[in-house]
Amino acid sequence: MRWLCLGDIVSSPGRSAVRDFLEENRDSYDFVMANGENAAGGAGLTVDTARKLLDYGVDVITGGNHIWQKNDFVKFLENNPDRLPILRPANYPGDPPGRGYKVFRVGGAEILVISLEGRTYMEDIDCPFRKADSIIQSSSHDLVLVDFHAEATSEKMVMGNHLAGKVTAVVGTHTHVQTADEKLLKGRTAYITDLGMTGPRDSVIGVRSGLAEKRFLTARPVRFKVEKEGPRIVNGLNITVDEDERQVVELERVNLTLPQRTY
């Protein structure tokens, strides 16, 4: 069984990169997860953009701190939590709209996918470690894939070690910069600190570089815009799982450049 986990999709360059990549490669994968919290205009998600990503071949869209950016989308989650396979972080307090985890049947296996958000340099929400334990203990599954959307590399590493041997994979998202530390923890759990970004290559984490530079040089507020010129990158991780042993047997980082498209 072959999984593809895609890093944060940024606006129309990211969406078109997903479309073009999966148009050529979708048959190579049994399951595709993509973080889509920045897929609409660079911050947030809409129902239309989510449906496009699902039509391209994504099986589940995970979220993060920007999942709440668009009010109409939040209302959709509130009224239709199970209509589309979209996950918001499971560890927000109270009873927020949407779902934080979902079980998918792929072939003869049940894959539990969990979306979690870190707390270091981010919102002071419920403990992601205890939430992960609770969901895993209470859910029926054969395999477990965790998207941990967090800022601090240390917090992501701790999550990887915390879940090592208990889940199939822990993949980090949020920073838009791919790390080169893919590995098997305890010989069983696939791990990478950050999948990276699917979007405009010649940018600062998706933003026009000149605007990001102005922000740093002036220390004043600057209205960011998504970079829509130039090549696009597809960042992620290929995970191959032995279906009989329920064991990860191969990891391969995805870091591809696609040519520019007219949007």
ChimeraX commands (.cxc) that place a marker at each C-alpha (Angstrom):
marker #1 position 0.00,0.00,0.00 radius 0.5
marker #1 position 1.43,3.35,-1.05 radius 0.5
marker #1 position 0.52,6.65,0.62 radius 0.5
marker #1 position 1.26,10.20,-0.49 radius 0.5
marker #1 position 1.32,12.99,2.11 radius 0.5
marker #1 position 1.45,16.48,0.62 radius 0.5
marker #1 position 2.71,19.57,2.43 radius 0.5
marker #1 position 0.67,22.77,2.86 radius 0.5
marker #1 position -1.09,23.68,-0.40 radius 0.5
marker #1 position -0.79,27.40,-1.06 radius 0.5
marker #1 position -3.47,29.12,-3.15 radius 0.5
marker #1 position -3.95,28.58,-6.90 radius 0.5
marker #1 position -0.29,27.70,-7.63 radius 0.5
marker #1 position -0.50,24.92,-5.05 radius 0.5
marker #1 position -3.88,23.67,-6.23 radius 0.5
marker #1 position -2.73,23.53,-9.84 radius 0.5
marker #1 position 0.44,21.71,-8.78 radius 0.5
marker #1 position -1.67,19.09,-7.00 radius 0.5
marker #1 position -3.85,18.74,-10.07 radius 0.5
marker #1 position -0.93,18.35,-12.48 radius 0.5
marker #1 position 1.04,15.99,-10.24 radius 0.5
marker #1 position -1.89,13.70,-9.48 radius 0.5
marker #1 position -3.05,13.71,-13.10 radius 0.5
marker #1 position 0.22,11.94,-13.90 radius 0.5
marker #1 position 0.78,9.94,-10.71 radius 0.5
marker #1 position -2.54,9.23,-8.93 radius 0.5
marker #1 position -2.59,5.59,-10.04 radius 0.5
marker #1 position 0.67,5.04,-8.14 radius 0.5
marker #1 position -1.03,5.73,-4.80 radius 0.5
marker #1 position -3.64,3.96,-2.73 radius 0.5
marker #1 position -4.23,6.92,-0.41 radius 0.5
marker #1 position -3.49,10.65,-0.63 radius 0.5
marker #1 position -3.49,13.09,2.29 radius 0.5
marker #1 position -2.94,16.83,1.78 radius 0.5
marker #1 position -2.83,19.73,4.19 radius 0.5
marker #1 position -5.21,22.29,2.71 radius 0.5
marker #1 position -5.50,25.04,5.30 radius 0.5
marker #1 position -3.87,27.59,2.95 radius 0.5
marker #1 position -5.47,26.38,-0.28 radius 0.5
marker #1 position -7.87,29.33,-0.70 radius 0.5
marker #1 position -6.06,32.61,-1.33 radius 0.5
marker #1 position -3.10,31.58,0.82 radius 0.5
marker #1 position -5.03,31.48,4.11 radius 0.5
marker #1 position -8.01,29.28,4.80 radius 0.5
marker #1 position -10.17,26.89,2.83 radius 0.5
marker #1 position -13.47,27.12,0.99 radius 0.5
marker #1 position -15.93,24.42,0.01 radius 0.5
marker #1 position -15.17,24.99,-3.67 radius 0.5
marker #1 position -11.39,24.71,-3.26 radius 0.5
marker #1 position -11.80,21.63,-1.09 radius 0.5
marker #1 position -14.01,19.95,-3.68 radius 0.5
marker #1 position -11.45,20.72,-6.39 radius 0.5
marker #1 position -8.67,19.07,-4.40 radius 0.5
marker #1 position -10.85,16.02,-3.77 radius 0.5
marker #1 position -11.73,15.87,-7.48 radius 0.5
marker #1 position -8.00,15.92,-8.31 radius 0.5
marker #1 position -7.55,12.74,-6.27 radius 0.5
marker #1 position -6.91,13.81,-2.67 radius 0.5
marker #1 position -8.62,11.42,-0.22 radius 0.5
marker #1 position -8.47,13.56,2.92 radius 0.5
marker #1 position -7.70,17.23,3.57 radius 0.5
marker #1 position -6.15,18.08,6.91 radius 0.5
marker #1 position -6.14,21.50,8.55 radius 0.5
marker #1 position -4.38,23.74,11.01 radius 0.5
marker #1 position -4.66,27.15,12.62 radius 0.5
marker #1 position -5.92,28.79,9.38 radius 0.5
marker #1 position -8.82,26.35,8.95 radius 0.5
marker #1 position -11.07,28.92,10.68 radius 0.5
marker #1 position -10.10,31.80,8.34 radius 0.5
marker #1 position -13.23,31.79,6.14 radius 0.5
marker #1 position -16.55,32.26,7.96 radius 0.5
marker #1 position -18.61,30.53,5.28 radius 0.5
marker #1 position -16.37,27.48,5.47 radius 0.5
marker #1 position -16.64,27.34,9.26 radius 0.5
marker #1 position -20.43,27.40,8.90 radius 0.5
marker #1 position -20.17,24.55,6.40 radius 0.5
marker #1 position -18.16,22.50,8.91 radius 0.5
marker #1 position -20.72,23.27,11.58 radius 0.5
marker #1 position -23.70,22.20,9.47 radius 0.5
marker #1 position -22.10,19.44,7.39 radius 0.5
marker #1 position -19.30,17.91,9.46 radius 0.5
marker #1 position -19.30,14.61,7.56 radius 0.5
marker #1 position -20.17,15.69,4.03 radius 0.5
marker #1 position -16.57,16.07,2.86 radius 0.5
marker #1 position -13.39,14.33,4.15 radius 0.5
marker #1 position -11.93,17.47,5.73 radius 0.5
marker #1 position -10.31,17.46,9.16 radius 0.5
marker #1 position -9.66,20.38,11.48 radius 0.5
marker #1 position -7.23,19.94,14.40 radius 0.5
marker #1 position -8.78,17.56,16.91 radius 0.5
marker #1 position -7.39,19.30,19.99 radius 0.5
marker #1 position -9.35,22.57,19.88 radius 0.5
marker #1 position -11.24,23.00,23.15 radius 0.5
marker #1 position -14.97,22.57,23.60 radius 0.5
marker #1 position -17.02,21.26,20.69 radius 0.5
marker #1 position -15.73,23.11,17.60 radius 0.5
marker #1 position -17.26,22.63,14.14 radius 0.5
marker #1 position -16.12,19.74,12.00 radius 0.5
marker #1 position -14.22,16.55,12.75 radius 0.5
marker #1 position -10.67,16.07,13.98 radius 0.5
marker #1 position -10.20,12.50,12.84 radius 0.5
marker #1 position -11.76,9.98,10.48 radius 0.5
marker #1 position -11.35,6.30,9.57 radius 0.5
marker #1 position -10.97,5.42,5.88 radius 0.5
marker #1 position -11.26,1.91,4.45 radius 0.5
marker #1 position -8.60,1.34,1.80 radius 0.5
marker #1 position -8.51,-2.16,0.39 radius 0.5
marker #1 position -8.72,-4.44,3.40 radius 0.5
marker #1 position -7.34,-1.92,5.91 radius 0.5
marker #1 position -8.87,0.78,8.09 radius 0.5
marker #1 position -6.71,3.93,8.13 radius 0.5
marker #1 position -7.30,6.30,11.02 radius 0.5
marker #1 position -6.26,9.85,10.04 radius 0.5
marker #1 position -5.83,12.40,12.84 radius 0.5
marker #1 position -5.29,16.15,12.49 radius 0.5
marker #1 position -3.55,17.83,15.44 radius 0.5
marker #1 position -2.14,21.29,16.14 radius 0.5
marker #1 position 0.85,22.23,18.25 radius 0.5
marker #1 position 0.88,24.81,21.04 radius 0.5
marker #1 position 4.43,26.22,21.06 radius 0.5
marker #1 position 4.33,29.71,19.45 radius 0.5
marker #1 position 0.71,28.96,18.50 radius 0.5
marker #1 position -2.70,28.96,20.17 radius 0.5
marker #1 position -3.07,27.77,23.75 radius 0.5
marker #1 position -5.38,24.89,22.92 radius 0.5
marker #1 position -5.82,21.42,24.42 radius 0.5
marker #1 position -2.86,19.05,24.72 radius 0.5
marker #1 position -2.20,17.39,21.36 radius 0.5
marker #1 position -0.33,14.49,22.96 radius 0.5
marker #1 position -3.15,13.45,25.26 radius 0.5
marker #1 position -5.70,14.01,22.49 radius 0.5
marker #1 position -3.74,11.73,20.16 radius 0.5
marker #1 position -3.61,9.02,22.83 radius 0.5
marker #1 position -7.34,9.32,23.49 radius 0.5
marker #1 position -8.33,9.08,19.82 radius 0.5
marker #1 position -6.05,6.13,19.13 radius 0.5
marker #1 position -7.31,4.22,22.16 radius 0.5
marker #1 position -10.98,4.81,21.34 radius 0.5
marker #1 position -10.96,4.25,17.56 radius 0.5
marker #1 position -11.01,1.07,15.51 radius 0.5
marker #1 position -8.12,0.99,13.03 radius 0.5
marker #1 position -5.39,-1.04,11.39 radius 0.5
marker #1 position -3.11,1.87,10.47 radius 0.5
marker #1 position -2.78,5.42,11.81 radius 0.5
marker #1 position -1.63,8.57,9.98 radius 0.5
marker #1 position -1.12,11.76,12.03 radius 0.5
marker #1 position -0.70,15.27,10.59 radius 0.5
marker #1 position 0.85,17.39,13.34 radius 0.5
marker #1 position 0.53,21.05,12.35 radius 0.5
marker #1 position 3.07,22.81,14.55 radius 0.5
marker #1 position 5.65,25.60,14.54 radius 0.5
marker #1 position 8.41,24.25,16.74 radius 0.5
marker #1 position 10.58,21.45,15.38 radius 0.5
marker #1 position 11.14,20.25,18.93 radius 0.5
marker #1 position 7.40,19.84,19.57 radius 0.5
marker #1 position 7.05,17.84,16.35 radius 0.5
marker #1 position 9.98,15.62,17.29 radius 0.5
marker #1 position 8.45,15.00,20.70 radius 0.5
marker #1 position 5.17,14.01,19.04 radius 0.5
marker #1 position 7.04,11.61,16.78 radius 0.5
marker #1 position 8.77,9.99,19.74 radius 0.5
marker #1 position 5.57,10.00,21.79 radius 0.5
marker #1 position 3.70,8.07,19.11 radius 0.5
marker #1 position 6.61,5.93,17.90 radius 0.5
marker #1 position 5.53,2.32,17.70 radius 0.5
marker #1 position 1.88,3.25,18.26 radius 0.5
marker #1 position 1.04,4.72,14.83 radius 0.5
marker #1 position 2.05,4.16,11.23 radius 0.5
marker #1 position 3.18,7.71,10.45 radius 0.5
marker #1 position 3.60,11.17,11.96 radius 0.5
marker #1 position 4.07,13.94,9.40 radius 0.5
marker #1 position 4.64,17.56,10.35 radius 0.5
marker #1 position 3.15,20.55,8.55 radius 0.5
marker #1 position 2.86,24.35,8.97 radius 0.5
marker #1 position 6.32,25.84,8.30 radius 0.5
marker #1 position 6.17,25.40,4.50 radius 0.5
marker #1 position 9.85,24.38,4.53 radius 0.5
marker #1 position 10.60,20.72,3.91 radius 0.5
marker #1 position 12.96,19.05,6.36 radius 0.5
marker #1 position 15.45,16.35,5.37 radius 0.5
marker #1 position 14.95,14.11,8.39 radius 0.5
marker #1 position 12.58,11.40,7.20 radius 0.5
marker #1 position 13.14,8.25,9.26 radius 0.5
marker #1 position 11.57,5.24,10.89 radius 0.5
marker #1 position 11.11,5.66,14.65 radius 0.5
marker #1 position 11.47,2.44,16.64 radius 0.5
marker #1 position 11.70,0.75,13.27 radius 0.5
marker #1 position 7.95,1.12,12.78 radius 0.5
marker #1 position 6.69,4.68,12.59 radius 0.5
marker #1 position 7.37,6.87,9.56 radius 0.5
marker #1 position 8.34,10.39,10.57 radius 0.5
marker #1 position 9.29,13.74,9.02 radius 0.5
marker #1 position 9.40,17.07,10.88 radius 0.5
marker #1 position 7.80,19.01,8.02 radius 0.5
marker #1 position 6.45,17.91,4.65 radius 0.5
marker #1 position 7.11,21.35,3.17 radius 0.5
marker #1 position 4.90,23.31,0.78 radius 0.5
marker #1 position 3.02,22.70,-2.44 radius 0.5
marker #1 position 2.90,26.08,-4.15 radius 0.5
marker #1 position 5.05,28.81,-5.73 radius 0.5
marker #1 position 8.75,27.92,-5.62 radius 0.5
marker #1 position 10.23,31.41,-5.96 radius 0.5
marker #1 position 8.53,32.87,-2.90 radius 0.5
marker #1 position 8.90,33.22,0.85 radius 0.5
marker #1 position 6.73,30.36,2.11 radius 0.5
marker #1 position 4.22,31.25,-0.62 radius 0.5
marker #1 position 4.35,35.04,-0.32 radius 0.5
marker #1 position 5.87,37.41,-2.88 radius 0.5
marker #1 position 9.48,37.73,-1.76 radius 0.5
marker #1 position 9.62,41.53,-2.14 radius 0.5
marker #1 position 6.70,41.98,0.25 radius 0.5
marker #1 position 8.24,39.65,2.81 radius 0.5
marker #1 position 11.54,41.51,2.51 radius 0.5
marker #1 position 9.81,44.87,3.04 radius 0.5
marker #1 position 8.22,43.52,6.21 radius 0.5
marker #1 position 11.61,42.57,7.64 radius 0.5
marker #1 position 13.38,45.75,6.53 radius 0.5
marker #1 position 10.76,48.19,7.81 radius 0.5
marker #1 position 9.31,46.25,10.78 radius 0.5
marker #1 position 5.95,47.67,9.71 radius 0.5
marker #1 position 2.77,45.83,8.67 radius 0.5
marker #1 position 2.80,44.77,5.01 radius 0.5
marker #1 position -0.14,43.25,3.19 radius 0.5
marker #1 position 1.10,39.91,1.88 radius 0.5
marker #1 position 0.11,38.54,-1.53 radius 0.5
marker #1 position 0.64,35.03,-2.87 radius 0.5
marker #1 position 3.37,34.71,-5.50 radius 0.5
marker #1 position 1.74,33.50,-8.72 radius 0.5
marker #1 position 4.65,33.78,-11.12 radius 0.5
marker #1 position 7.32,31.20,-11.75 radius 0.5
marker #1 position 7.66,27.44,-11.20 radius 0.5
marker #1 position 5.68,25.47,-8.64 radius 0.5
marker #1 position 6.96,22.91,-6.14 radius 0.5
marker #1 position 5.37,19.74,-4.86 radius 0.5
marker #1 position 6.66,18.77,-1.40 radius 0.5
marker #1 position 5.62,15.71,0.53 radius 0.5
marker #1 position 6.44,12.17,1.55 radius 0.5
marker #1 position 5.85,8.77,-0.06 radius 0.5
marker #1 position 5.15,6.05,2.50 radius 0.5
marker #1 position 5.01,2.40,1.47 radius 0.5
marker #1 position 3.24,0.08,3.91 radius 0.5
marker #1 position 3.33,-3.74,3.83 radius 0.5
marker #1 position -0.38,-4.63,3.85 radius 0.5
marker #1 position 0.09,-8.01,5.51 radius 0.5
marker #1 position 2.51,-6.92,8.23 radius 0.5
marker #1 position 0.95,-3.43,8.63 radius 0.5
marker #1 position 4.54,-2.19,8.59 radius 0.5
marker #1 position 6.24,0.75,6.87 radius 0.5
marker #1 position 8.83,-0.60,4.47 radius 0.5
marker #1 position 9.95,2.48,2.53 radius 0.5
marker #1 position 10.06,6.28,2.82 radius 0.5
marker #1 position 10.84,8.74,0.06 radius 0.5
marker #1 position 10.69,12.52,0.18 radius 0.5
marker #1 position 8.85,14.25,-2.65 radius 0.5
marker #1 position 10.51,17.47,-3.81 radius 0.5
marker #1 position 9.58,18.22,-7.40 radius 0.5
marker #1 position 9.51,21.37,-9.49 radius 0.5
marker #1 position 6.74,21.86,-12.05 radius 0.5
marker #1 position 6.79,24.60,-14.69 radius 0.5
marker #1 position 4.74,27.77,-14.35 radius 0.5
marker #1 position 1.11,27.70,-15.39 radius 0.5
marker #1 position -1.21,30.52,-16.37 radius 0.5
marker #1 position -3.99,30.80,-13.79 radius 0.5
marker link #1:1,2 radius 0.2
marker link #1:2,3 radius 0.2
marker link #1:3,4 radius 0.2
marker link #1:4,5 radius 0.2
marker link #1:5,6 radius 0.2
marker link #1:6,7 radius 0.2
marker link #1:7,8 radius 0.2
marker link #1:8,9 radius 0.2
marker link #1:9,10 radius 0.2
marker link #1:10,11 radius 0.2
marker link #1:11,12 radius 0.2
marker link #1:12,13 radius 0.2
marker link #1:13,14 radius 0.2
marker link #1:14,15 radius 0.2
marker link #1:15,16 radius 0.2
marker link #1:16,17 radius 0.2
marker link #1:17,18 radius 0.2
marker link #1:18,19 radius 0.2
marker link #1:19,20 radius 0.2
marker link #1:20,21 radius 0.2
marker link #1:21,22 radius 0.2
marker link #1:22,23 radius 0.2
marker link #1:23,24 radius 0.2
marker link #1:24,25 radius 0.2
marker link #1:25,26 radius 0.2
marker link #1:26,27 radius 0.2
marker link #1:27,28 radius 0.2
marker link #1:28,29 radius 0.2
marker link #1:29,30 radius 0.2
marker link #1:30,31 radius 0.2
marker link #1:31,32 radius 0.2
marker link #1:32,33 radius 0.2
marker link #1:33,34 radius 0.2
marker link #1:34,35 radius 0.2
marker link #1:35,36 radius 0.2
marker link #1:36,37 radius 0.2
marker link #1:37,38 radius 0.2
marker link #1:38,39 radius 0.2
marker link #1:39,40 radius 0.2
marker link #1:40,41 radius 0.2
marker link #1:41,42 radius 0.2
marker link #1:42,43 radius 0.2
marker link #1:43,44 radius 0.2
marker link #1:44,45 radius 0.2
marker link #1:45,46 radius 0.2
marker link #1:46,47 radius 0.2
marker link #1:47,48 radius 0.2
marker link #1:48,49 radius 0.2
marker link #1:49,50 radius 0.2
marker link #1:50,51 radius 0.2
marker link #1:51,52 radius 0.2
marker link #1:52,53 radius 0.2
marker link #1:53,54 radius 0.2
marker link #1:54,55 radius 0.2
marker link #1:55,56 radius 0.2
marker link #1:56,57 radius 0.2
marker link #1:57,58 radius 0.2
marker link #1:58,59 radius 0.2
marker link #1:59,60 radius 0.2
marker link #1:60,61 radius 0.2
marker link #1:61,62 radius 0.2
marker link #1:62,63 radius 0.2
marker link #1:63,64 radius 0.2
marker link #1:64,65 radius 0.2
marker link #1:65,66 radius 0.2
marker link #1:66,67 radius 0.2
marker link #1:67,68 radius 0.2
marker link #1:68,69 radius 0.2
marker link #1:69,70 radius 0.2
marker link #1:70,71 radius 0.2
marker link #1:71,72 radius 0.2
marker link #1:72,73 radius 0.2
marker link #1:73,74 radius 0.2
marker link #1:74,75 radius 0.2
marker link #1:75,76 radius 0.2
marker link #1:76,77 radius 0.2
marker link #1:77,78 radius 0.2
marker link #1:78,79 radius 0.2
marker link #1:79,80 radius 0.2
marker link #1:80,81 radius 0.2
marker link #1:81,82 radius 0.2
marker link #1:82,83 radius 0.2
marker link #1:83,84 radius 0.2
marker link #1:84,85 radius 0.2
marker link #1:85,86 radius 0.2
marker link #1:86,87 radius 0.2
marker link #1:87,88 radius 0.2
marker link #1:88,89 radius 0.2
marker link #1:89,90 radius 0.2
marker link #1:90,91 radius 0.2
marker link #1:91,92 radius 0.2
marker link #1:92,93 radius 0.2
marker link #1:93,94 radius 0.2
marker link #1:94,95 radius 0.2
marker link #1:95,96 radius 0.2
marker link #1:96,97 radius 0.2
marker link #1:97,98 radius 0.2
marker link #1:98,99 radius 0.2
marker link #1:99,100 radius 0.2
marker link #1:100,101 radius 0.2
marker link #1:101,102 radius 0.2
marker link #1:102,103 radius 0.2
marker link #1:103,104 radius 0.2
marker link #1:104,105 radius 0.2
marker link #1:105,106 radius 0.2
marker link #1:106,107 radius 0.2
marker link #1:107,108 radius 0.2
marker link #1:108,109 radius 0.2
marker link #1:109,110 radius 0.2
marker link #1:110,111 radius 0.2
marker link #1:111,112 radius 0.2
marker link #1:112,113 radius 0.2
marker link #1:113,114 radius 0.2
marker link #1:114,115 radius 0.2
marker link #1:115,116 radius 0.2
marker link #1:116,117 radius 0.2
marker link #1:117,118 radius 0.2
marker link #1:118,119 radius 0.2
marker link #1:119,120 radius 0.2
marker link #1:120,121 radius 0.2
marker link #1:121,122 radius 0.2
marker link #1:122,123 radius 0.2
marker link #1:123,124 radius 0.2
marker link #1:124,125 radius 0.2
marker link #1:125,126 radius 0.2
marker link #1:126,127 radius 0.2
marker link #1:127,128 radius 0.2
marker link #1:128,129 radius 0.2
marker link #1:129,130 radius 0.2
marker link #1:130,131 radius 0.2
marker link #1:131,132 radius 0.2
marker link #1:132,133 radius 0.2
marker link #1:133,134 radius 0.2
marker link #1:134,135 radius 0.2
marker link #1:135,136 radius 0.2
marker link #1:136,137 radius 0.2
marker link #1:137,138 radius 0.2
marker link #1:138,139 radius 0.2
marker link #1:139,140 radius 0.2
marker link #1:140,141 radius 0.2
marker link #1:141,142 radius 0.2
marker link #1:142,143 radius 0.2
marker link #1:143,144 radius 0.2
marker link #1:144,145 radius 0.2
marker link #1:145,146 radius 0.2
marker link #1:146,147 radius 0.2
marker link #1:147,148 radius 0.2
marker link #1:148,149 radius 0.2
marker link #1:149,150 radius 0.2
marker link #1:150,151 radius 0.2
marker link #1:151,152 radius 0.2
marker link #1:152,153 radius 0.2
marker link #1:153,154 radius 0.2
marker link #1:154,155 radius 0.2
marker link #1:155,156 radius 0.2
marker link #1:156,157 radius 0.2
marker link #1:157,158 radius 0.2
marker link #1:158,159 radius 0.2
marker link #1:159,160 radius 0.2
marker link #1:160,161 radius 0.2
marker link #1:161,162 radius 0.2
marker link #1:162,163 radius 0.2
marker link #1:163,164 radius 0.2
marker link #1:164,165 radius 0.2
marker link #1:165,166 radius 0.2
marker link #1:166,167 radius 0.2
marker link #1:167,168 radius 0.2
marker link #1:168,169 radius 0.2
marker link #1:169,170 radius 0.2
marker link #1:170,171 radius 0.2
marker link #1:171,172 radius 0.2
marker link #1:172,173 radius 0.2
marker link #1:173,174 radius 0.2
marker link #1:174,175 radius 0.2
marker link #1:175,176 radius 0.2
marker link #1:176,177 radius 0.2
marker link #1:177,178 radius 0.2
marker link #1:178,179 radius 0.2
marker link #1:179,180 radius 0.2
marker link #1:180,181 radius 0.2
marker link #1:181,182 radius 0.2
marker link #1:182,183 radius 0.2
marker link #1:183,184 radius 0.2
marker link #1:184,185 radius 0.2
marker link #1:185,186 radius 0.2
marker link #1:186,187 radius 0.2
marker link #1:187,188 radius 0.2
marker link #1:188,189 radius 0.2
marker link #1:189,190 radius 0.2
marker link #1:190,191 radius 0.2
marker link #1:191,192 radius 0.2
marker link #1:192,193 radius 0.2
marker link #1:193,194 radius 0.2
marker link #1:194,195 radius 0.2
marker link #1:195,196 radius 0.2
marker link #1:196,197 radius 0.2
marker link #1:197,198 radius 0.2
marker link #1:198,199 radius 0.2
marker link #1:199,200 radius 0.2
marker link #1:200,201 radius 0.2
marker link #1:201,202 radius 0.2
marker link #1:202,203 radius 0.2
marker link #1:203,204 radius 0.2
marker link #1:204,205 radius 0.2
marker link #1:205,206 radius 0.2
marker link #1:206,207 radius 0.2
marker link #1:207,208 radius 0.2
marker link #1:208,209 radius 0.2
marker link #1:209,210 radius 0.2
marker link #1:210,211 radius 0.2
marker link #1:211,212 radius 0.2
marker link #1:212,213 radius 0.2
marker link #1:213,214 radius 0.2
marker link #1:214,215 radius 0.2
marker link #1:215,216 radius 0.2
marker link #1:216,217 radius 0.2
marker link #1:217,218 radius 0.2
marker link #1:218,219 radius 0.2
marker link #1:219,220 radius 0.2
marker link #1:220,221 radius 0.2
marker link #1:221,222 radius 0.2
marker link #1:222,223 radius 0.2
marker link #1:223,224 radius 0.2
marker link #1:224,225 radius 0.2
marker link #1:225,226 radius 0.2
marker link #1:226,227 radius 0.2
marker link #1:227,228 radius 0.2
marker link #1:228,229 radius 0.2
marker link #1:229,230 radius 0.2
marker link #1:230,231 radius 0.2
marker link #1:231,232 radius 0.2
marker link #1:232,233 radius 0.2
marker link #1:233,234 radius 0.2
marker link #1:234,235 radius 0.2
marker link #1:235,236 radius 0.2
marker link #1:236,237 radius 0.2
marker link #1:237,238 radius 0.2
marker link #1:238,239 radius 0.2
marker link #1:239,240 radius 0.2
marker link #1:240,241 radius 0.2
marker link #1:241,242 radius 0.2
marker link #1:242,243 radius 0.2
marker link #1:243,244 radius 0.2
marker link #1:244,245 radius 0.2
marker link #1:245,246 radius 0.2
marker link #1:246,247 radius 0.2
marker link #1:247,248 radius 0.2
marker link #1:248,249 radius 0.2
marker link #1:249,250 radius 0.2
marker link #1:250,251 radius 0.2
marker link #1:251,252 radius 0.2
marker link #1:252,253 radius 0.2
marker link #1:253,254 radius 0.2
marker link #1:254,255 radius 0.2
marker link #1:255,256 radius 0.2
marker link #1:256,257 radius 0.2
marker link #1:257,258 radius 0.2
marker link #1:258,259 radius 0.2
marker link #1:259,260 radius 0.2
marker link #1:260,261 radius 0.2
marker link #1:261,262 radius 0.2
marker link #1:262,263 radius 0.2
view
